[in-house]
Amino acid sequence: MSTTLNIEGISGGHCKRTVAEATEDVPGVTTVSVDRSAGTAAIDGDADVAVLVAAVEDAGYEAFA
């Protein structure tokens, strides 16, 4: 399953890494690709969308699917 999250506040490389690390730690995630210019994260695996959103928000960004 693939999920794309829209994320507000990604402005640089540090933000991109922070979002990637936060979502990679969620059980069931196999790959993460963060597009800083589009403000999205494409996430593959079987993780629950609500858990992914919560992980991004815990990292300090606003996220929605």
PQR file of N, CA, C, O and H, with PARSE charges and radii, in Angstrom:
ATOM      1  N   MET A   1       0.843  -1.169   0.000 -0.4000 1.5000
ATOM      2  CA  MET A   1       0.000   0.000   0.000 -0.0000 2.0000
ATOM      3  C   MET A   1       0.890   1.234   0.000  0.5500 1.7000
ATOM      4  O   MET A   1       1.940   1.253   0.642 -0.5500 1.4000
ATOM      5  N   SER A   2       0.471   2.246  -0.711 -0.4000 1.5000
ATOM      6  CA  SER A   2       1.209   3.500  -0.770 -0.0000 2.0000
ATOM      7  C   SER A   2       0.325   4.623  -0.248  0.5500 1.7000
ATOM      8  O   SER A   2      -0.862   4.696  -0.566 -0.5500 1.4000
ATOM      9  H   SER A   2      -0.382   2.231  -1.233  0.4000 1.0000
ATOM     10  N   THR A   3       0.914   5.490   0.551 -0.4000 1.5000
ATOM     11  CA  THR A   3       0.195   6.616   1.129 -0.0000 2.0000
ATOM     12  C   THR A   3       0.967   7.885   0.830  0.5500 1.7000
ATOM     13  O   THR A   3       2.193   7.911   0.948 -0.5500 1.4000
ATOM     14  H   THR A   3       1.878   5.431   0.809  0.4000 1.0000
ATOM     15  N   THR A   4       0.261   8.938   0.445 -0.4000 1.5000
ATOM     16  CA  THR A   4       0.901  10.236   0.270 -0.0000 2.0000
ATOM     17  C   THR A   4       0.339  11.189   1.302  0.5500 1.7000
ATOM     18  O   THR A   4      -0.872  11.394   1.388 -0.5500 1.4000
ATOM     19  H   THR A   4      -0.734   8.916   0.350  0.4000 1.0000
ATOM     20  N   LEU A   5       1.240  11.772   2.086 -0.4000 1.5000
ATOM     21  CA  LEU A   5       0.843  12.775   3.067 -0.0000 2.0000
ATOM     22  C   LEU A   5       1.224  14.150   2.554  0.5500 1.7000
ATOM     23  O   LEU A   5       2.300  14.331   1.983 -0.5500 1.4000
ATOM     24  H   LEU A   5       2.224  11.606   2.016  0.4000 1.0000
ATOM     25  N   ASN A   6       0.348  15.111   2.754 -0.4000 1.5000
ATOM     26  CA  ASN A   6       0.659  16.511   2.505 -0.0000 2.0000
ATOM     27  C   ASN A   6       1.171  17.076   3.816  0.5500 1.7000
ATOM     28  O   ASN A   6       0.548  16.902   4.863 -0.5500 1.4000
ATOM     29  H   ASN A   6      -0.526  14.963   3.218  0.4000 1.0000
ATOM     30  N   ILE A   7       2.308  17.753   3.755 -0.4000 1.5000
ATOM     31  CA  ILE A   7       2.960  18.218   4.970 -0.0000 2.0000
ATOM     32  C   ILE A   7       3.269  19.702   4.833  0.5500 1.7000
ATOM     33  O   ILE A   7       3.884  20.133   3.858 -0.5500 1.4000
ATOM     34  H   ILE A   7       2.815  17.894   2.904  0.4000 1.0000
ATOM     35  N   GLU A   8       2.838  20.471   5.816 -0.4000 1.5000
ATOM     36  CA  GLU A   8       3.100  21.906   5.819 -0.0000 2.0000
ATOM     37  C   GLU A   8       4.331  22.206   6.656  0.5500 1.7000
ATOM     38  O   GLU A   8       4.517  21.641   7.734 -0.5500 1.4000
ATOM     39  H   GLU A   8       2.338  20.121   6.608  0.4000 1.0000
ATOM     40  N   GLY A   9       5.168  23.099   6.149 -0.4000 1.5000
ATOM     41  CA  GLY A   9       6.309  23.562   6.920 -0.0000 2.0000
ATOM     42  C   GLY A   9       7.646  22.957   6.550  0.5500 1.7000
ATOM     43  O   GLY A   9       8.645  23.227   7.217 -0.5500 1.4000
ATOM     44  H   GLY A   9       5.016  23.557   5.273  0.4000 1.0000
ATOM     45  N   ILE A  10       7.694  22.137   5.495 -0.4000 1.5000
ATOM     46  CA  ILE A  10       8.980  21.576   5.067 -0.0000 2.0000
ATOM     47  C   ILE A  10       9.701  22.656   4.260  0.5500 1.7000
ATOM     48  O   ILE A  10       9.236  23.057   3.193 -0.5500 1.4000
ATOM     49  H   ILE A  10       6.883  21.917   4.953  0.4000 1.0000
ATOM     50  N   SER A  11      10.836  23.123   4.776 -0.4000 1.5000
ATOM     51  CA  SER A  11      11.513  24.219   4.086 -0.0000 2.0000
ATOM     52  C   SER A  11      12.954  23.922   3.688  0.5500 1.7000
ATOM     53  O   SER A  11      13.511  24.630   2.848 -0.5500 1.4000
ATOM     54  H   SER A  11      11.214  22.797   5.643  0.4000 1.0000
ATOM     55  N   GLY A  12      13.558  22.918   4.254 -0.4000 1.5000
ATOM     56  CA  GLY A  12      14.962  22.650   3.935 -0.0000 2.0000
ATOM     57  C   GLY A  12      15.310  21.193   4.125  0.5500 1.7000
ATOM     58  O   GLY A  12      14.453  20.357   4.411 -0.5500 1.4000
ATOM     59  H   GLY A  12      13.105  22.343   4.935  0.4000 1.0000
ATOM     60  N   GLY A  13      16.586  20.911   3.958 -0.4000 1.5000
ATOM     61  CA  GLY A  13      17.062  19.540   4.080 -0.0000 2.0000
ATOM     62  C   GLY A  13      16.841  18.947   5.457  0.5500 1.7000
ATOM     63  O   GLY A  13      16.534  17.762   5.589 -0.5500 1.4000
ATOM     64  H   GLY A  13      17.282  21.590   3.725  0.4000 1.0000
ATOM     65  N   HIS A  14      16.997  19.776   6.491 -0.4000 1.5000
ATOM     66  CA  HIS A  14      16.779  19.281   7.855 -0.0000 2.0000
ATOM     67  C   HIS A  14      15.330  18.848   8.042  0.5500 1.7000
ATOM     68  O   HIS A  14      15.059  17.810   8.645 -0.5500 1.4000
ATOM     69  H   HIS A  14      17.247  20.738   6.385  0.4000 1.0000
ATOM     70  N   CYS A  15      14.402  19.644   7.524 -0.4000 1.5000
ATOM     71  CA  CYS A  15      12.976  19.308   7.626 -0.0000 2.0000
ATOM     72  C   CYS A  15      12.686  17.989   6.910  0.5500 1.7000
ATOM     73  O   CYS A  15      11.954  17.138   7.415 -0.5500 1.4000
ATOM     74  H   CYS A  15      14.622  20.487   7.034  0.4000 1.0000
ATOM     75  N   LYS A  16      13.270  17.844   5.734 -0.4000 1.5000
ATOM     76  CA  LYS A  16      13.072  16.624   4.944 -0.0000 2.0000
ATOM     77  C   LYS A  16      13.555  15.402   5.725  0.5500 1.7000
ATOM     78  O   LYS A  16      12.861  14.388   5.788 -0.5500 1.4000
ATOM     79  H   LYS A  16      13.864  18.536   5.324  0.4000 1.0000
ATOM     80  N   ARG A  17      14.745  15.501   6.317 -0.4000 1.5000
ATOM     81  CA  ARG A  17      15.290  14.384   7.105 -0.0000 2.0000
ATOM     82  C   ARG A  17      14.429  14.090   8.327  0.5500 1.7000
ATOM     83  O   ARG A  17      14.191  12.930   8.661 -0.5500 1.4000
ATOM     84  H   ARG A  17      15.309  16.325   6.266  0.4000 1.0000
ATOM     85  N   THR A  18      13.964  15.143   8.992 -0.4000 1.5000
ATOM     86  CA  THR A  18      13.154  14.963  10.195 -0.0000 2.0000
ATOM     87  C   THR A  18      11.870  14.209   9.878  0.5500 1.7000
ATOM     88  O   THR A  18      11.496  13.283  10.597 -0.5500 1.4000
ATOM     89  H   THR A  18      14.157  16.086   8.720  0.4000 1.0000
ATOM     90  N   VAL A  19      11.195  14.604   8.800 -0.4000 1.5000
ATOM     91  CA  VAL A  19       9.953  13.932   8.396 -0.0000 2.0000
ATOM     92  C   VAL A  19      10.246  12.490   7.986  0.5500 1.7000
ATOM     93  O   VAL A  19       9.507  11.579   8.359 -0.5500 1.4000
ATOM     94  H   VAL A  19      11.499  15.356   8.216  0.4000 1.0000
ATOM     95  N   ALA A  20      11.312  12.279   7.228 -0.4000 1.5000
ATOM     96  CA  ALA A  20      11.659  10.922   6.797 -0.0000 2.0000
ATOM     97  C   ALA A  20      11.947  10.032   8.001  0.5500 1.7000
ATOM     98  O   ALA A  20      11.457   8.905   8.072 -0.5500 1.4000
ATOM     99  H   ALA A  20      11.912  13.020   6.926  0.4000 1.0000
ATOM    100  N   GLU A  21      12.733  10.531   8.940 -0.4000 1.5000
ATOM    101  CA  GLU A  21      13.074   9.730  10.120 -0.0000 2.0000
ATOM    102  C   GLU A  21      11.840   9.430  10.971  0.5500 1.7000
ATOM    103  O   GLU A  21      11.695   8.324  11.491 -0.5500 1.4000
ATOM    104  H   GLU A  21      13.131  11.447   8.882  0.4000 1.0000
ATOM    105  N   ALA A  22      10.958  10.411  11.112 -0.4000 1.5000
ATOM    106  CA  ALA A  22       9.750  10.212  11.919 -0.0000 2.0000
ATOM    107  C   ALA A  22       8.858   9.131  11.323  0.5500 1.7000
ATOM    108  O   ALA A  22       8.318   8.298  12.052 -0.5500 1.4000
ATOM    109  H   ALA A  22      11.076  11.310  10.690  0.4000 1.0000
ATOM    110  N   THR A  23       8.702   9.139  10.005 -0.4000 1.5000
ATOM    111  CA  THR A  23       7.820   8.160   9.371 -0.0000 2.0000
ATOM    112  C   THR A  23       8.493   6.797   9.215  0.5500 1.7000
ATOM    113  O   THR A  23       7.817   5.769   9.273 -0.5500 1.4000
ATOM    114  H   THR A  23       9.141   9.815   9.413  0.4000 1.0000
ATOM    115  N   GLU A  24       9.804   6.771   9.019 -0.4000 1.5000
ATOM    116  CA  GLU A  24      10.510   5.489   8.904 -0.0000 2.0000
ATOM    117  C   GLU A  24      10.427   4.681  10.193  0.5500 1.7000
ATOM    118  O   GLU A  24      10.521   3.454  10.162 -0.5500 1.4000
ATOM    119  H   GLU A  24      10.353   7.605   8.972  0.4000 1.0000
ATOM    120  N   ASP A  25      10.252   5.355  11.321 -0.4000 1.5000
ATOM    121  CA  ASP A  25      10.168   4.676  12.615 -0.0000 2.0000
ATOM    122  C   ASP A  25       8.806   4.033  12.878  0.5500 1.7000
ATOM    123  O   ASP A  25       8.657   3.270  13.833 -0.5500 1.4000
ATOM    124  H   ASP A  25      10.175   6.352  11.346  0.4000 1.0000
ATOM    125  N   VAL A  26       7.815   4.333  12.040 -0.4000 1.5000
ATOM    126  CA  VAL A  26       6.473   3.779  12.231 -0.0000 2.0000
ATOM    127  C   VAL A  26       6.470   2.316  11.778  0.5500 1.7000
ATOM    128  O   VAL A  26       6.914   2.013  10.670 -0.5500 1.4000
ATOM    129  H   VAL A  26       7.937   4.953  11.265  0.4000 1.0000
ATOM    130  N   PRO A  27       5.974   1.408  12.623 -0.5600 1.5000
ATOM    131  CA  PRO A  27       5.908  -0.007  12.233  0.2800 2.0000
ATOM    132  C   PRO A  27       5.108  -0.199  10.941  0.5500 1.7000
ATOM    133  O   PRO A  27       4.032   0.376  10.773 -0.5500 1.4000
ATOM    134  N   GLY A  28       5.642  -1.006  10.043 -0.4000 1.5000
ATOM    135  CA  GLY A  28       4.970  -1.302   8.785 -0.0000 2.0000
ATOM    136  C   GLY A  28       5.462  -0.480   7.611  0.5500 1.7000
ATOM    137  O   GLY A  28       5.135  -0.791   6.466 -0.5500 1.4000
ATOM    138  H   GLY A  28       6.516  -1.473  10.178  0.4000 1.0000
ATOM    139  N   VAL A  29       6.243   0.565   7.866 -0.4000 1.5000
ATOM    140  CA  VAL A  29       6.761   1.401   6.780 -0.0000 2.0000
ATOM    141  C   VAL A  29       7.961   0.706   6.145  0.5500 1.7000
ATOM    142  O   VAL A  29       8.878   0.267   6.839 -0.5500 1.4000
ATOM    143  H   VAL A  29       6.509   0.817   8.797  0.4000 1.0000
ATOM    144  N   THR A  30       7.941   0.613   4.805 -0.4000 1.5000
ATOM    145  CA  THR A  30       9.062  -0.008   4.105 -0.0000 2.0000
ATOM    146  C   THR A  30       9.952   1.029   3.423  0.5500 1.7000
ATOM    147  O   THR A  30      11.176   0.905   3.462 -0.5500 1.4000
ATOM    148  H   THR A  30       7.196   0.970   4.241  0.4000 1.0000
ATOM    149  N   THR A  31       9.359   2.049   2.798 -0.4000 1.5000
ATOM    150  CA  THR A  31      10.145   3.117   2.175 -0.0000 2.0000
ATOM    151  C   THR A  31       9.440   4.455   2.353  0.5500 1.7000
ATOM    152  O   THR A  31       8.216   4.531   2.454 -0.5500 1.4000
ATOM    153  H   THR A  31       8.365   2.149   2.766  0.4000 1.0000
ATOM    154  N   VAL A  32      10.261   5.513   2.388 -0.4000 1.5000
ATOM    155  CA  VAL A  32       9.739   6.878   2.506 -0.0000 2.0000
ATOM    156  C   VAL A  32      10.487   7.757   1.518  0.5500 1.7000
ATOM    157  O   VAL A  32      11.711   7.683   1.409 -0.5500 1.4000
ATOM    158  H   VAL A  32      11.255   5.451   2.305  0.4000 1.0000
ATOM    159  N   SER A  33       9.743   8.589   0.801 -0.4000 1.5000
ATOM    160  CA  SER A  33      10.347   9.564  -0.097 -0.0000 2.0000
ATOM    161  C   SER A  33       9.677  10.907   0.163  0.5500 1.7000
ATOM    162  O   SER A  33       8.483  11.073  -0.085 -0.5500 1.4000
ATOM    163  H   SER A  33       8.749   8.649   0.890  0.4000 1.0000
ATOM    164  N   VAL A  34      10.457  11.869   0.667 -0.4000 1.5000
ATOM    165  CA  VAL A  34       9.923  13.189   0.982 -0.0000 2.0000
ATOM    166  C   VAL A  34      10.295  14.145  -0.142  0.5500 1.7000
ATOM    167  O   VAL A  34      11.463  14.257  -0.514 -0.5500 1.4000
ATOM    168  H   VAL A  34      11.427  11.734   0.869  0.4000 1.0000
ATOM    169  N   ASP A  35       9.287  14.836  -0.679 -0.4000 1.5000
ATOM    170  CA  ASP A  35       9.495  15.846  -1.721 -0.0000 2.0000
ATOM    171  C   ASP A  35       9.300  17.213  -1.084  0.5500 1.7000
ATOM    172  O   ASP A  35       8.174  17.660  -0.865 -0.5500 1.4000
ATOM    173  H   ASP A  35       8.339  14.745  -0.376  0.4000 1.0000
ATOM    174  N   ARG A  36      10.410  17.862  -0.793 -0.4000 1.5000
ATOM    175  CA  ARG A  36      10.374  19.143  -0.091 -0.0000 2.0000
ATOM    176  C   ARG A  36       9.622  20.202  -0.888  0.5500 1.7000
ATOM    177  O   ARG A  36       8.813  20.931  -0.314 -0.5500 1.4000
ATOM    178  H   ARG A  36      11.325  17.499  -0.970  0.4000 1.0000
ATOM    179  N   SER A  37       9.864  20.307  -2.193 -0.4000 1.5000
ATOM    180  CA  SER A  37       9.228  21.352  -2.990 -0.0000 2.0000
ATOM    181  C   SER A  37       7.720  21.152  -3.113  0.5500 1.7000
ATOM    182  O   SER A  37       6.969  22.126  -3.173 -0.5500 1.4000
ATOM    183  H   SER A  37      10.521  19.714  -2.659  0.4000 1.0000
ATOM    184  N   ALA A  38       7.273  19.902  -3.149 -0.4000 1.5000
ATOM    185  CA  ALA A  38       5.836  19.618  -3.239 -0.0000 2.0000
ATOM    186  C   ALA A  38       5.171  19.592  -1.869  0.5500 1.7000
ATOM    187  O   ALA A  38       3.949  19.703  -1.766 -0.5500 1.4000
ATOM    188  H   ALA A  38       7.882  19.111  -3.100  0.4000 1.0000
ATOM    189  N   GLY A  39       5.975  19.445  -0.815 -0.4000 1.5000
ATOM    190  CA  GLY A  39       5.417  19.352   0.534 -0.0000 2.0000
ATOM    191  C   GLY A  39       4.683  18.046   0.768  0.5500 1.7000
ATOM    192  O   GLY A  39       3.636  18.012   1.414 -0.5500 1.4000
ATOM    193  H   GLY A  39       6.967  19.354  -0.899  0.4000 1.0000
ATOM    194  N   THR A  40       5.253  16.961   0.228 -0.4000 1.5000
ATOM    195  CA  THR A  40       4.608  15.656   0.371 -0.0000 2.0000
ATOM    196  C   THR A  40       5.607  14.593   0.822  0.5500 1.7000
ATOM    197  O   THR A  40       6.821  14.743   0.684 -0.5500 1.4000
ATOM    198  H   THR A  40       6.103  16.989  -0.297  0.4000 1.0000
ATOM    199  N   ALA A  41       5.052  13.527   1.359 -0.4000 1.5000
ATOM    200  CA  ALA A  41       5.837  12.336   1.679 -0.0000 2.0000
ATOM    201  C   ALA A  41       5.093  11.135   1.114  0.5500 1.7000
ATOM    202  O   ALA A  41       3.933  10.899   1.451 -0.5500 1.4000
ATOM    203  H   ALA A  41       4.066  13.405   1.471  0.4000 1.0000
ATOM    204  N   ALA A  42       5.767  10.377   0.250 -0.4000 1.5000
ATOM    205  CA  ALA A  42       5.207   9.144  -0.300 -0.0000 2.0000
ATOM    206  C   ALA A  42       5.742   8.001   0.552  0.5500 1.7000
ATOM    207  O   ALA A  42       6.953   7.814   0.670 -0.5500 1.4000
ATOM    208  H   ALA A  42       6.709  10.568  -0.024  0.4000 1.0000
ATOM    209  N   ILE A  43       4.827   7.239   1.142 -0.4000 1.5000
ATOM    210  CA  ILE A  43       5.204   6.210   2.105 -0.0000 2.0000
ATOM    211  C   ILE A  43       4.642   4.868   1.651  0.5500 1.7000
ATOM    212  O   ILE A  43       3.440   4.733   1.420 -0.5500 1.4000
ATOM    213  H   ILE A  43       3.843   7.390   1.046  0.4000 1.0000
ATOM    214  N   ASP A  44       5.519   3.881   1.527 -0.4000 1.5000
ATOM    215  CA  ASP A  44       5.105   2.531   1.163 -0.0000 2.0000
ATOM    216  C   ASP A  44       5.121   1.645   2.399  0.5500 1.7000
ATOM    217  O   ASP A  44       5.942   1.820   3.299 -0.5500 1.4000
ATOM    218  H   ASP A  44       6.495   3.991   1.714  0.4000 1.0000
ATOM    219  N   GLY A  45       4.206   0.701   2.424 -0.4000 1.5000
ATOM    220  CA  GLY A  45       4.113  -0.239   3.532 -0.0000 2.0000
ATOM    221  C   GLY A  45       2.674  -0.362   3.989  0.5500 1.7000
ATOM    222  O   GLY A  45       1.755   0.111   3.320 -0.5500 1.4000
ATOM    223  H   GLY A  45       3.539   0.559   1.693  0.4000 1.0000
ATOM    224  N   ASP A  46       2.484  -1.002   5.134 -0.4000 1.5000
ATOM    225  CA  ASP A  46       1.126  -1.225   5.623 -0.0000 2.0000
ATOM    226  C   ASP A  46       0.842  -0.486   6.929  0.5500 1.7000
ATOM    227  O   ASP A  46       0.036  -0.939   7.742 -0.5500 1.4000
ATOM    228  H   ASP A  46       3.230  -1.387   5.677  0.4000 1.0000
ATOM    229  N   ALA A  47       1.500   0.642   7.126 -0.4000 1.5000
ATOM    230  CA  ALA A  47       1.284   1.439   8.333 -0.0000 2.0000
ATOM    231  C   ALA A  47      -0.067   2.153   8.277  0.5500 1.7000
ATOM    232  O   ALA A  47      -0.547   2.517   7.203 -0.5500 1.4000
ATOM    233  H   ALA A  47       2.155   1.010   6.466  0.4000 1.0000
ATOM    234  N   ASP A  48      -0.662   2.342   9.434 -0.4000 1.5000
ATOM    235  CA  ASP A  48      -1.926   3.057   9.558 -0.0000 2.0000
ATOM    236  C   ASP A  48      -1.703   4.543   9.276  0.5500 1.7000
ATOM    237  O   ASP A  48      -0.767   5.146   9.801 -0.5500 1.4000
ATOM    238  H   ASP A  48      -0.273   2.046  10.306  0.4000 1.0000
ATOM    239  N   VAL A  49      -2.566   5.128   8.446 -0.4000 1.5000
ATOM    240  CA  VAL A  49      -2.428   6.532   8.058 -0.0000 2.0000
ATOM    241  C   VAL A  49      -2.476   7.454   9.277  0.5500 1.7000
ATOM    242  O   VAL A  49      -1.710   8.415   9.350 -0.5500 1.4000
ATOM    243  H   VAL A  49      -3.327   4.638   8.019  0.4000 1.0000
ATOM    244  N   ALA A  50      -3.352   7.179  10.220 -0.4000 1.5000
ATOM    245  CA  ALA A  50      -3.457   8.024  11.413 -0.0000 2.0000
ATOM    246  C   ALA A  50      -2.159   8.009  12.217  0.5500 1.7000
ATOM    247  O   ALA A  50      -1.776   9.024  12.799 -0.5500 1.4000
ATOM    248  H   ALA A  50      -3.975   6.398  10.161  0.4000 1.0000
ATOM    249  N   VAL A  51      -1.487   6.872  12.250 -0.4000 1.5000
ATOM    250  CA  VAL A  51      -0.213   6.764  12.970 -0.0000 2.0000
ATOM    251  C   VAL A  51       0.865   7.549  12.227  0.5500 1.7000
ATOM    252  O   VAL A  51       1.708   8.186  12.859 -0.5500 1.4000
ATOM    253  H   VAL A  51      -1.798   6.048  11.777  0.4000 1.0000
ATOM    254  N   LEU A  52       0.850   7.511  10.905 -0.4000 1.5000
ATOM    255  CA  LEU A  52       1.806   8.279  10.115 -0.0000 2.0000
ATOM    256  C   LEU A  52       1.618   9.777  10.329  0.5500 1.7000
ATOM    257  O   LEU A  52       2.587  10.508  10.534 -0.5500 1.4000
ATOM    258  H   LEU A  52       0.165   6.994  10.392  0.4000 1.0000
ATOM    259  N   VAL A  53       0.376  10.226  10.282 -0.4000 1.5000
ATOM    260  CA  VAL A  53       0.083  11.645  10.508 -0.0000 2.0000
ATOM    261  C   VAL A  53       0.542  12.057  11.901  0.5500 1.7000
ATOM    262  O   VAL A  53       1.158  13.110  12.065 -0.5500 1.4000
ATOM    263  H   VAL A  53      -0.411   9.633  10.115  0.4000 1.0000
ATOM    264  N   ALA A  54       0.249  11.242  12.893 -0.4000 1.5000
ATOM    265  CA  ALA A  54       0.655  11.549  14.270 -0.0000 2.0000
ATOM    266  C   ALA A  54       2.174  11.627  14.386  0.5500 1.7000
ATOM    267  O   ALA A  54       2.689  12.486  15.102 -0.5500 1.4000
ATOM    268  H   ALA A  54      -0.251  10.386  12.759  0.4000 1.0000
ATOM    269  N   ALA A  55       2.894  10.756  13.703 -0.4000 1.5000
ATOM    270  CA  ALA A  55       4.359  10.766  13.757 -0.0000 2.0000
ATOM    271  C   ALA A  55       4.917  12.059  13.176  0.5500 1.7000
ATOM    272  O   ALA A  55       5.847  12.645  13.730 -0.5500 1.4000
ATOM    273  H   ALA A  55       2.475  10.058  13.122  0.4000 1.0000
ATOM    274  N   VAL A  56       4.350  12.497  12.065 -0.4000 1.5000
ATOM    275  CA  VAL A  56       4.800  13.750  11.444 -0.0000 2.0000
ATOM    276  C   VAL A  56       4.461  14.933  12.344  0.5500 1.7000
ATOM    277  O   VAL A  56       5.278  15.838  12.518 -0.5500 1.4000
ATOM    278  H   VAL A  56       3.594  12.021  11.615  0.4000 1.0000
ATOM    279  N   GLU A  57       3.269  14.929  12.910 -0.4000 1.5000
ATOM    280  CA  GLU A  57       2.875  16.026  13.789 -0.0000 2.0000
ATOM    281  C   GLU A  57       3.711  16.044  15.065  0.5500 1.7000
ATOM    282  O   GLU A  57       4.032  17.118  15.574 -0.5500 1.4000
ATOM    283  H   GLU A  57       2.606  14.195  12.769  0.4000 1.0000
ATOM    284  N   ASP A  58       4.065  14.876  15.587 -0.4000 1.5000
ATOM    285  CA  ASP A  58       4.949  14.808  16.756 -0.0000 2.0000
ATOM    286  C   ASP A  58       6.330  15.379  16.438  0.5500 1.7000
ATOM    287  O   ASP A  58       7.028  15.862  17.330 -0.5500 1.4000
ATOM    288  H   ASP A  58       3.804  14.004  15.173  0.4000 1.0000
ATOM    289  N   ALA A  59       6.721  15.320  15.166 -0.4000 1.5000
ATOM    290  CA  ALA A  59       8.013  15.866  14.744 -0.0000 2.0000
ATOM    291  C   ALA A  59       7.945  17.379  14.528  0.5500 1.7000
ATOM    292  O   ALA A  59       8.964  18.015  14.259 -0.5500 1.4000
ATOM    293  H   ALA A  59       6.155  14.928  14.441  0.4000 1.0000
ATOM    294  N   GLY A  60       6.738  17.956  14.647 -0.4000 1.5000
ATOM    295  CA  GLY A  60       6.606  19.406  14.570 -0.0000 2.0000
ATOM    296  C   GLY A  60       6.032  19.965  13.284  0.5500 1.7000
ATOM    297  O   GLY A  60       6.137  21.165  13.032 -0.5500 1.4000
ATOM    298  H   GLY A  60       5.910  17.439  14.866  0.4000 1.0000
ATOM    299  N   TYR A  61       5.427  19.118  12.467 -0.4000 1.5000
ATOM    300  CA  TYR A  61       4.860  19.562  11.197 -0.0000 2.0000
ATOM    301  C   TYR A  61       3.378  19.229  11.145  0.5500 1.7000
ATOM    302  O   TYR A  61       2.912  18.321  11.833 -0.5500 1.4000
ATOM    303  H   TYR A  61       5.341  18.143  12.672  0.4000 1.0000
ATOM    304  N   GLU A  62       2.645  19.966  10.327 -0.4000 1.5000
ATOM    305  CA  GLU A  62       1.229  19.690  10.145 -0.0000 2.0000
ATOM    306  C   GLU A  62       1.088  18.756   8.948  0.5500 1.7000
ATOM    307  O   GLU A  62       1.649  19.014   7.883 -0.5500 1.4000
ATOM    308  H   GLU A  62       3.024  20.703   9.767  0.4000 1.0000
ATOM    309  N   ALA A  63       0.337  17.669   9.127 -0.4000 1.5000
ATOM    310  CA  ALA A  63       0.214  16.676   8.061 -0.0000 2.0000
ATOM    311  C   ALA A  63      -1.229  16.228   7.899  0.5500 1.7000
ATOM    312  O   ALA A  63      -2.001  16.187   8.858 -0.5500 1.4000
ATOM    313  H   ALA A  63      -0.119  17.460   9.992  0.4000 1.0000
ATOM    314  N   PHE A  64      -1.574  15.894   6.655 -0.4000 1.5000
ATOM    315  CA  PHE A  64      -2.892  15.320   6.377 -0.0000 2.0000
ATOM    316  C   PHE A  64      -2.796  14.457   5.131  0.5500 1.7000
ATOM    317  O   PHE A  64      -1.964  14.682   4.253 -0.5500 1.4000
ATOM    318  H   PHE A  64      -0.948  15.927   5.877  0.4000 1.0000
ATOM    319  N   ALA A  65      -3.681  13.454   5.081 -0.4000 1.5000
ATOM    320  CA  ALA A  65      -3.666  12.509   3.959 -0.0000 2.0000
ATOM    321  C   ALA A  65      -4.617  12.958   2.868  0.5500 1.7000
ATOM    322  O   ALA A  65      -4.740  12.288   1.843 -0.5500 1.4000
ATOM    323  H   ALA A  65      -4.357  13.271   5.795  0.4000 1.0000
TER
END
